[in-house]
Amino acid sequence: MSEKKSVFRGTEQQRKELAAVIEESKSIPGCLVHVLQRAQSIYGYLPIEVQTYIAEGLGISLSEVYGVATFYSQFSLTPKGKHRISVCLGTACYVKGSDKILEAVEKELGIKCGECTEDGLFSIDSCRCVGACGLAPVMMIGEEVYGKLTPEMVKGIIDKYREAENDGKRA
């Protein structure tokens, strides 16, 4: 099974912004988490290229940067889509078939949980509970909650976001 490798597409402006963050932070002991937070804010995730730049800028090892970036769940090493889909796999949702919802989302987008579509529009993650157990099974796209789902409903929901993107490009 081949793993999809995302291509890093950082801009010169992002690099300059991160360089400024590193410069203003590097004299502060224990600044790594702060720098990683700012870097993720700039890039949306922490690819190896950004981690390497941070390590070099702070004069620390790449393994230290990677260790911190993978320890805290707030950090992502993979890109996230413009529309972040989260399928609840908590007990109430799972019992009502959320595993089938996740499978339908993966099939519709042609990616697996934890991945991002090549066009950067969608990414899929799972979560343990969104607090909407009465609507099980549930998925969220951004802040929008979709409940009482069936696998057959998934394509129509995702198509709404695709159509909105296409309308935005034509405007």
C-alpha positions as CSV (number, residue, x, y, z in Angstrom):
1,M,0.0,0.0,0.0
2,S,1.5,3.3,-1.0
3,E,1.3,6.3,1.3
4,K,0.4,9.7,-0.1
5,K,3.2,12.2,0.3
6,S,2.1,15.8,0.4
7,V,4.2,18.4,-1.4
8,F,5.3,21.3,0.8
9,R,4.1,24.6,-0.8
10,G,5.5,27.3,1.6
11,T,5.8,30.8,0.3
12,E,8.6,33.3,0.8
13,Q,6.2,35.5,2.8
14,Q,5.5,32.6,5.2
15,R,9.3,31.9,5.6
16,K,9.9,35.5,6.4
17,E,7.1,35.5,9.0
18,L,8.5,32.4,10.6
19,A,12.0,33.8,10.6
20,A,10.8,36.9,12.5
21,V,9.1,34.6,15.1
22,I,12.3,32.6,15.5
23,E,14.4,35.8,15.8
24,E,12.2,37.4,18.5
25,S,11.8,34.1,20.4
26,K,15.2,32.4,20.3
27,S,16.7,34.2,23.3
28,I,13.7,33.0,25.5
29,P,14.4,29.7,27.3
30,G,11.7,27.1,26.5
31,C,10.4,28.9,23.4
32,L,10.0,25.9,21.2
33,V,6.3,25.3,21.9
34,H,5.5,28.9,21.2
35,V,7.5,28.9,18.0
36,L,5.7,25.7,16.9
37,Q,2.3,27.2,17.6
38,R,3.2,30.3,15.6
39,A,4.6,28.1,12.8
40,Q,1.4,26.1,12.6
41,S,-0.6,29.3,12.6
42,I,1.5,30.5,9.6
43,Y,1.5,27.2,7.6
44,G,-1.5,25.4,8.9
45,Y,0.6,22.4,9.8
46,L,4.3,21.5,10.6
47,P,5.9,19.7,7.7
48,I,9.4,18.4,8.0
49,E,10.7,21.5,6.1
50,V,9.3,23.8,8.7
51,Q,10.5,21.7,11.5
52,T,14.0,21.7,10.0
53,Y,14.0,25.5,9.6
54,I,12.9,25.9,13.3
55,A,15.6,23.5,14.5
56,E,18.3,25.4,12.5
57,G,16.9,28.8,13.6
58,L,16.8,27.9,17.3
59,G,20.1,26.0,17.2
60,I,18.5,22.7,18.4
61,S,18.2,19.2,17.0
62,L,15.5,18.3,14.5
63,S,14.7,15.3,16.8
64,E,13.9,17.7,19.6
65,V,11.6,19.7,17.4
66,Y,10.0,16.6,16.1
67,G,9.6,15.1,19.6
68,V,7.7,18.2,20.8
69,A,5.6,18.4,17.6
70,T,4.5,14.8,18.0
71,F,4.0,14.9,21.7
72,Y,1.3,17.5,21.8
73,S,-2.0,16.7,20.1
74,Q,-2.5,20.4,19.1
75,F,0.2,20.0,16.4
76,S,-0.4,18.4,13.0
77,L,2.4,17.1,10.8
78,T,0.0,16.7,7.8
79,P,-1.9,19.5,6.0
80,K,-5.5,20.2,6.8
81,G,-8.0,21.0,4.2
82,K,-9.9,24.3,3.9
83,H,-13.0,22.2,4.9
84,R,-12.0,20.0,7.9
85,I,-14.3,17.0,8.2
86,S,-14.4,15.3,11.6
87,V,-16.4,12.1,12.0
88,C,-17.4,11.3,15.6
89,L,-16.5,7.8,16.6
90,G,-17.7,8.2,20.2
91,T,-19.8,5.4,21.7
92,A,-23.2,6.8,20.8
93,C,-22.2,7.6,17.2
94,Y,-20.3,4.4,16.8
95,V,-23.2,2.3,17.9
96,K,-25.4,4.1,15.4
97,G,-23.0,3.4,12.5
98,S,-20.5,6.3,12.4
99,D,-17.8,3.9,11.1
100,K,-19.9,3.5,8.0
101,I,-20.1,7.4,7.7
102,L,-16.3,7.6,8.0
103,E,-16.0,4.9,5.2
104,A,-18.4,6.9,3.0
105,V,-16.4,10.1,3.5
106,E,-13.2,8.4,2.7
107,K,-14.6,6.8,-0.4
108,E,-16.2,10.1,-1.6
109,L,-13.0,12.0,-1.2
110,G,-10.6,9.3,-2.2
111,I,-8.4,9.7,1.0
112,K,-8.1,8.1,4.4
113,C,-8.7,9.5,7.8
114,G,-5.8,11.9,8.7
115,E,-5.2,12.8,5.0
116,C,-6.0,15.9,2.9
117,T,-7.2,16.0,-0.7
118,E,-4.6,17.0,-3.2
119,D,-6.5,20.2,-4.0
120,G,-6.4,21.2,-0.3
121,L,-10.2,21.5,0.0
122,F,-10.9,18.6,2.4
123,S,-9.3,16.7,5.1
124,I,-10.7,14.0,7.3
125,D,-10.2,13.3,11.0
126,S,-12.1,11.3,13.6
127,C,-12.9,12.4,17.1
128,R,-14.3,10.9,20.2
129,C,-17.3,13.1,21.0
130,V,-18.7,16.4,19.7
131,G,-21.4,16.6,22.4
132,A,-24.3,15.9,20.0
133,C,-25.1,12.3,21.0
134,G,-28.8,12.8,20.5
135,L,-28.0,13.4,16.8
136,A,-25.9,10.3,16.4
137,P,-24.2,9.5,14.1
138,V,-22.6,12.9,13.6
139,M,-19.9,14.6,11.5
140,M,-18.7,18.1,11.5
141,I,-17.4,20.2,8.6
142,G,-15.8,23.2,10.1
143,E,-18.2,24.3,12.8
144,E,-21.3,22.9,11.0
145,V,-22.8,19.8,12.6
146,Y,-24.5,17.2,10.5
147,G,-26.5,14.6,12.5
148,K,-28.7,11.5,12.1
149,L,-26.5,10.6,9.1
150,T,-26.6,7.7,6.7
151,P,-23.8,6.8,4.4
152,E,-26.0,7.8,1.5
153,M,-26.2,11.4,2.8
154,V,-22.5,12.0,2.7
155,K,-22.0,12.7,-1.0
156,G,-24.8,15.4,-1.0
157,I,-23.3,17.1,2.0
158,I,-19.7,17.2,0.5
159,D,-21.1,18.3,-2.9
160,K,-22.6,21.4,-1.2
161,Y,-19.0,22.5,-0.3
162,R,-17.7,21.6,-3.7
163,E,-20.4,23.6,-5.4
164,A,-19.7,26.6,-3.1
165,E,-16.0,26.4,-4.1
166,N,-16.9,26.3,-7.8
167,D,-19.4,29.3,-7.4
168,G,-16.6,31.2,-5.6
169,K,-14.2,30.6,-8.5
170,R,-16.8,31.8,-11.1
171,A,-17.6,35.0,-9.2
